[in-house]
Amino acid sequence: MGDANTADGKVVVNRAMSLDGFIAAPGDVVEWGAGRKLADFVAAEDLLEIAAATGAMLAGRRTSDVGNRMQAEEPGSVDYPFSGPVFVLTHRPPQSPAPGVTYLSGDIGEAVATARRGARGKNLEILGADVAGQCLRRGLVEEILVYVLPVLLGDGIPLSAPGLPTIDPEPLSSRRSGTATILRFRPVA
């Protein structure tokens, strides 16, 4: 099993969240009202900087499926300027795997170690409430990055997975970016 602290890059849970604490609307709809995307809120230079620091992504199957659905329904709707390997942790790999995606199963620590190697010294972004919760429970996360968007969804998928124990993260920074606020925290065991 790999250790989260063996590479230069960090393991970062990366989330966009509504002001009322949701990372998606009911039905896994990732839309921030009136068809707006993350890039409509966060300054382009900040998105580019964060994406440039990212070497790989590790997502859960549900998050991967939502991104694929969004891209199929509206090409270009997945607007994060990232290029690098994508790893999907799943108990049920698809019949027709997506090109450029590596499907992993098994222990979360091993999945993080594999994806970190793929990040080649850059940050590994963790996407998906369930995978992020697994990583947080195991102490594998070095930073939590949250884009707080000025929109109220009223209902949806909460920021953290159910059953996550109380974590008192250390605030690292907060700053305005476009109309969003970018918050960074370090989980403290």
VOPAGU-2260 file (C-alpha; in pm, 1 decimal, decimal comma):
REM VOPAGU-2260
SITE   aa  ch    i         X         Y         Z
SITE  MET   A    0       0,0       0,0       0,0
SITE  GLY   A    1     126,3     347,8     -89,5
SITE  ASP   A    2     174,3     640,1     142,3
SITE  ALA   A    3       4,2     969,8      54,1
SITE  ASN   A    4     323,1    1161,1     136,2
SITE  THR   A    5     574,5     993,8     -96,6
SITE  ALA   A    6     564,4    1232,7    -393,6
SITE  ASP   A    7     624,4    1606,4    -433,8
SITE  GLY   A    8     262,7    1678,0    -525,0
SITE  LYS   A    9     -21,1    1671,3    -274,0
SITE  VAL   A   10    -338,4    1466,0    -255,6
SITE  VAL   A   11    -607,4    1733,2    -291,2
SITE  VAL   A   12    -982,2    1693,9    -255,3
SITE  ASN   A   13   -1110,9    1946,2    -509,2
SITE  ARG   A   14   -1475,0    2059,5    -493,1
SITE  ALA   A   15   -1706,9    2325,1    -624,0
SITE  MET   A   16   -1982,3    2383,9    -370,2
SITE  SER   A   17   -2295,2    2595,4    -355,2
SITE  LEU   A   18   -2328,3    2842,1     -70,8
SITE  ASP   A   19   -2566,7    2597,9      98,5
SITE  GLY   A   20   -2315,9    2310,8      90,8
SITE  PHE   A   21   -2402,8    2103,9    -218,3
SITE  ILE   A   22   -2156,9    1977,6    -481,8
SITE  ALA   A   23   -2438,9    1884,1    -720,5
SITE  ALA   A   24   -2814,1    1926,6    -747,0
SITE  PRO   A   25   -3052,3    1631,0    -700,0
SITE  GLY   A   26   -2999,5    1359,4    -960,6
SITE  ASP   A   27   -2625,0    1433,6    -975,2
SITE  VAL   A   28   -2688,7    1741,7   -1189,5
SITE  VAL   A   29   -2374,2    1954,9   -1182,4
SITE  GLU   A   30   -2516,2    2286,4   -1291,1
SITE  TRP   A   31   -2492,8    2606,3   -1097,4
SITE  GLY   A   32   -2817,1    2767,3   -1215,9
SITE  ALA   A   33   -2907,5    2900,4   -1559,7
SITE  GLY   A   34   -2655,7    2667,6   -1728,9
SITE  ARG   A   35   -2357,6    2826,0   -1555,1
SITE  LYS   A   36   -2032,3    2633,7   -1517,4
SITE  LEU   A   37   -1746,2    2660,6   -1271,6
SITE  ALA   A   38   -1560,6    2885,6   -1516,4
SITE  ASP   A   39   -1849,5    3132,6   -1501,9
SITE  PHE   A   40   -1764,2    3197,5   -1135,7
SITE  VAL   A   41   -1389,3    3136,9   -1089,3
SITE  ALA   A   42   -1127,8    3357,3   -1257,3
SITE  ALA   A   43    -972,0    3182,7   -1557,9
SITE  GLU   A   44    -615,7    3237,1   -1433,2
SITE  ASP   A   45    -698,1    3062,1   -1104,7
SITE  LEU   A   46    -850,9    2760,8   -1281,9
SITE  LEU   A   47    -548,0    2741,9   -1511,1
SITE  GLU   A   48    -306,0    2763,2   -1216,7
SITE  ILE   A   49    -481,9    2487,6   -1021,0
SITE  ALA   A   50    -514,0    2267,7   -1329,8
SITE  ALA   A   51    -145,0    2317,8   -1414,0
SITE  ALA   A   52     -50,9    2193,8   -1064,6
SITE  THR   A   53    -260,6    1880,1   -1118,6
SITE  GLY   A   54     -89,2    1573,6   -1258,3
SITE  ALA   A   55    -371,9    1318,2   -1229,9
SITE  MET   A   56    -727,3    1272,6   -1109,1
SITE  LEU   A   57    -884,1     993,1    -906,3
SITE  ALA   A   58   -1263,3     980,4    -915,9
SITE  GLY   A   59   -1534,0     739,5    -817,2
SITE  ARG   A   60   -1745,7     563,0   -1075,9
SITE  ARG   A   61   -2052,0     778,8   -1006,9
SITE  THR   A   62   -1852,2    1100,2   -1055,8
SITE  SER   A   63   -1700,0     959,7   -1374,2
SITE  ASP   A   64   -2042,2     862,1   -1507,8
SITE  VAL   A   65   -2180,7    1210,3   -1431,4
SITE  GLY   A   66   -1890,2    1375,2   -1617,6
SITE  ASN   A   67   -1936,1    1141,7   -1915,8
SITE  ARG   A   68   -2311,1    1212,7   -1921,1
SITE  MET   A   69   -2251,3    1588,4   -1907,8
SITE  GLN   A   70   -1998,4    1571,9   -2191,0
SITE  ALA   A   71   -2231,9    1358,0   -2405,7
SITE  GLU   A   72   -2534,1    1584,2   -2345,6
SITE  GLU   A   73   -2341,6    1905,8   -2400,1
SITE  PRO   A   74   -1991,3    1879,2   -2547,2
SITE  GLY   A   75   -1759,6    2124,4   -2375,2
SITE  SER   A   76   -1967,5    2133,6   -2056,8
SITE  VAL   A   77   -1685,1    1972,2   -1857,5
SITE  ASP   A   78   -1474,9    2286,3   -1857,5
SITE  TYR   A   79   -1177,3    2213,2   -1632,5
SITE  PRO   A   80    -853,1    2281,9   -1826,4
SITE  PHE   A   81    -676,7    1961,8   -1716,8
SITE  SER   A   82    -474,9    1717,0   -1922,0
SITE  GLY   A   83    -330,6    1411,8   -1754,6
SITE  PRO   A   84    -423,2    1059,1   -1655,6
SITE  VAL   A   85    -763,2     990,2   -1506,7
SITE  PHE   A   86    -817,3     698,8   -1269,2
SITE  VAL   A   87   -1161,9     572,8   -1171,1
SITE  LEU   A   88   -1208,8     364,2    -858,8
SITE  THR   A   89   -1496,6     121,4    -909,8
SITE  HIS   A   90   -1630,3    -220,8    -820,7
SITE  ARG   A   91   -1794,1    -239,3   -1163,0
SITE  PRO   A   92   -1572,0    -137,4   -1455,5
SITE  PRO   A   93   -1770,6     -49,4   -1768,5
SITE  GLN   A   94   -1813,6    -295,0   -2056,6
SITE  SER   A   95   -1661,5     -36,4   -2291,9
SITE  PRO   A   96   -1390,8     152,7   -2100,7
SITE  ALA   A   97   -1347,2     519,3   -2186,7
SITE  PRO   A   98   -1024,4     593,9   -2373,7
SITE  GLY   A   99    -751,9     740,0   -2154,8
SITE  VAL   A  100    -914,9     624,6   -1830,3
SITE  THR   A  101    -762,9     362,4   -1602,7
SITE  TYR   A  102   -1016,4     170,8   -1393,7
SITE  LEU   A  103    -899,4      56,0   -1051,3
SITE  SER   A  104   -1062,1    -156,1    -785,0
SITE  GLY   A  105    -963,6    -260,0    -436,6
SITE  ASP   A  106    -802,5     -72,0    -151,9
SITE  ILE   A  107    -826,1     309,1    -154,0
SITE  GLY   A  108    -463,5     339,1     -36,3
SITE  GLU   A  109    -341,6     135,6    -332,8
SITE  ALA   A  110    -560,9     337,2    -571,5
SITE  VAL   A  111    -417,9     664,5    -436,9
SITE  ALA   A  112     -60,6     529,3    -465,7
SITE  THR   A  113    -121,5     422,6    -827,7
SITE  ALA   A  114    -278,9     756,7    -920,6
SITE  ARG   A  115       2,4     949,7    -745,8
SITE  ARG   A  116     256,2     768,8    -960,2
SITE  GLY   A  117      49,6     878,0   -1261,2
SITE  ALA   A  118      60,7    1239,0   -1136,9
SITE  ARG   A  119     440,8    1235,2   -1180,0
SITE  GLY   A  120     521,0    1467,0    -889,7
SITE  LYS   A  121     224,5    1699,7    -937,4
SITE  ASN   A  122     -94,5    1708,5    -732,0
SITE  LEU   A  123    -344,9    1425,3    -738,1
SITE  GLU   A  124    -700,5    1560,2    -741,4
SITE  ILE   A  125    -963,3    1351,6    -566,1
SITE  LEU   A  126   -1313,3    1389,6    -710,8
SITE  GLY   A  127   -1637,6    1240,1    -584,8
SITE  ALA   A  128   -1790,5    1246,1    -237,7
SITE  ASP   A  129   -1745,6     873,9    -171,9
SITE  VAL   A  130   -1381,9     850,7    -283,9
SITE  ALA   A  131   -1298,1    1172,9     -98,8
SITE  GLY   A  132   -1463,5    1036,0     215,2
SITE  GLN   A  133   -1263,0     712,7     188,9
SITE  CYS   A  134    -941,5     912,6     147,8
SITE  LEU   A  135   -1023,6    1142,5     439,5
SITE  ARG   A  136   -1108,0     847,9     667,6
SITE  ARG   A  137    -770,6     689,2     586,8
SITE  GLY   A  138    -571,8    1011,5     634,4
SITE  LEU   A  139    -461,0    1021,0     270,1
SITE  VAL   A  140    -568,0    1381,8     197,6
SITE  GLU   A  141    -318,0    1663,0     235,2
SITE  GLU   A  142    -539,4    1951,0     124,5
SITE  ILE   A  143    -906,6    2028,2      73,8
SITE  LEU   A  144    -974,0    2291,9    -191,0
SITE  VAL   A  145   -1330,2    2426,6    -213,2
SITE  TYR   A  146   -1466,7    2677,3    -461,7
SITE  VAL   A  147   -1767,3    2832,4    -283,6
SITE  LEU   A  148   -2003,1    2954,1    -554,4
SITE  PRO   A  149   -2259,6    3231,4    -493,6
SITE  VAL   A  150   -2563,2    3014,5    -566,5
SITE  LEU   A  151   -2814,3    2833,8    -343,8
SITE  LEU   A  152   -2925,7    2494,6    -476,5
SITE  GLY   A  153   -3166,9    2412,0    -192,7
SITE  ASP   A  154   -3103,6    2037,4    -213,9
SITE  GLY   A  155   -2859,4    1792,3    -364,3
SITE  ILE   A  156   -2540,6    1600,1    -298,1
SITE  PRO   A  157   -2365,9    1732,5      16,5
SITE  LEU   A  158   -1997,6    1824,8      27,6
SITE  SER   A  159   -1904,0    1527,8     245,7
SITE  ALA   A  160   -2004,0    1165,0     227,8
SITE  PRO   A  161   -2238,4    1028,8     495,8
SITE  GLY   A  162   -2060,4     865,9     788,3
SITE  LEU   A  163   -1747,7    1080,4     770,0
SITE  PRO   A  164   -1612,5    1134,4    1122,0
SITE  THR   A  165   -1563,9    1486,9    1250,2
SITE  ILE   A  166   -1251,4    1644,0    1102,7
SITE  ASP   A  167   -1120,3    1980,1    1220,9
SITE  PRO   A  168    -924,1    2105,8     920,4
SITE  GLU   A  169    -666,1    2379,0     957,2
SITE  PRO   A  170    -750,9    2682,9     740,5
SITE  LEU   A  171    -468,2    2754,9     496,0
SITE  SER   A  172    -614,4    3035,8     284,9
SITE  SER   A  173    -926,1    3203,4     155,5
SITE  ARG   A  174    -951,2    3444,5    -131,6
SITE  ARG   A  175   -1191,0    3581,4    -385,6
SITE  SER   A  176   -1163,4    3458,1    -744,5
SITE  GLY   A  177   -1415,7    3606,6    -983,6
SITE  THR   A  178   -1745,9    3580,4    -796,1
SITE  ALA   A  179   -1637,1    3265,2    -608,5
SITE  THR   A  180   -1433,0    3223,3    -293,5
SITE  ILE   A  181   -1150,7    2968,6    -293,8
SITE  LEU   A  182   -1094,4    2803,4      43,1
SITE  ARG   A  183    -799,6    2576,6     123,9
SITE  PHE   A  184    -770,3    2356,3     431,7
SITE  ARG   A  185    -529,9    2095,7     566,4
SITE  PRO   A  186    -703,8    1799,5     732,3
SITE  VAL   A  187    -577,2    1748,6    1085,5
SITE  ALA   A  188    -585,3    1398,8    1231,7
